[in-house]
């Protein structure tokens, strides 16, 4: 497995793969790899000849009061997991090679970013779009794999690929959960035992939405109210609860199968998100 | 010569060139090709195996009161000139395939765009960055050639390539002028005989700056004042006159060789720009 630290070497490596007729799959991550990330790697491996994983805790997608400084870094373990999983190359850049001191160009999204996580995290998705655009230009993938866990992020990246004509396919891989239903997240490591128990409220709230669809309920507002109540009763501080169109992310008033239910809530100081397609 | 109208076909064509080991040079234009554009094509041909010219009058880089509707379109002549010049493929898209109705992602530049043309044309350079990013992802060039005539544009594109890690080299080719010094421009066709005469004031004003450097003058403000006076006396309405650092585009106070002198002025209703490296 190659460990590559500069954009130029990474571009050269990917071009060499293309020259020999191989397709490249990219899994962009912030490291601290868990089963969710490993499933993205497996998905990339089924679609491409060689898989590149990027490990980069991107400063520009964290707000000033967010957890950039304490975000977990486990580089040695991450590299070992990538090696075990058959990853061909890891891109592991320093922030100083990713962002020039006078960097002045960014990618902005102004249609899907306003609501949900975007409302709570101003600038977050522009930071995400910019770093992902850079990673696309650096790793030159044929396929890029993102997790459904960050549903809004995946929708925004698909929009960016469409609007800027990136020559690649975006694949969104399913959420991986612990046996009790908690969605895998690098931030789960922040949770105390009691907070982890609270965190189960997110997937249970999504279950309420699925049950409502199954029983033919149509009042989305009423279902959202019930989900919110469930989160609060679990001891969580709600950030948002919504049922939305899968592409536009606009809230719906009439519940129907094929929509997406989205939740974000704090267990103590830790912000957790989850979603499900209904 | 191939004439390609969809992004997907263009990507496929360029990938095929790369697969056969050929390098691709891109010359992005808005059509109405003149000797300036043809020199860019020649520059691309000296650097790459095959040359792609894009012909696209990009609506998003025109302001609401600018000349998008009347901007000259000469597609048949443009295609003939490209064919004569040995261009391998022309990319000729319709606006509807370039911009989805709900397009929401753009590329913005916030360091070099504030002054000069950017001050007179709000949003112009974000429109330029966005369409050029799209054209890079569509034509997948190894080298992209821009004209020095649009000096600020070229500086901003170089910044974009650096900050978003586009895997290509930007080449800036020299300004081509008529025998009397007027820089070639598609907009010169708007000029009456009297306005064209006025337009010579731009290159003469730049000559004042070159002469000042040659004679060891150091007060950039005084030279700018003299240039402005020259433009006004020629009958032009001045938009801006400046002497700036070649990379940051910040105005300088001490004149020196290696800086760039920039002018923009109206001859009647037609806005003309010009520049020179001192």
Interface residues (C-beta under 8 A of the other chain):
Chain A: X7 X11 X15 X18 X19 X21 X100 X102 X103 X104 X105 X106 X107 X108 X109 X110 X111 X112 X129 X130 X133 X134 X137 X138 X140 X159 X160 X162 X163 X164 X165 X166 X167 X248
Chain B: X7 X11 X15 X18 X19 X21 X99 X100 X102 X103 X104 X105 X106 X107 X108 X109 X110 X111 X112 X129 X130 X133 X134 X137 X138 X140 X159 X160 X162 X163 X164 X165 X166 X167 X248
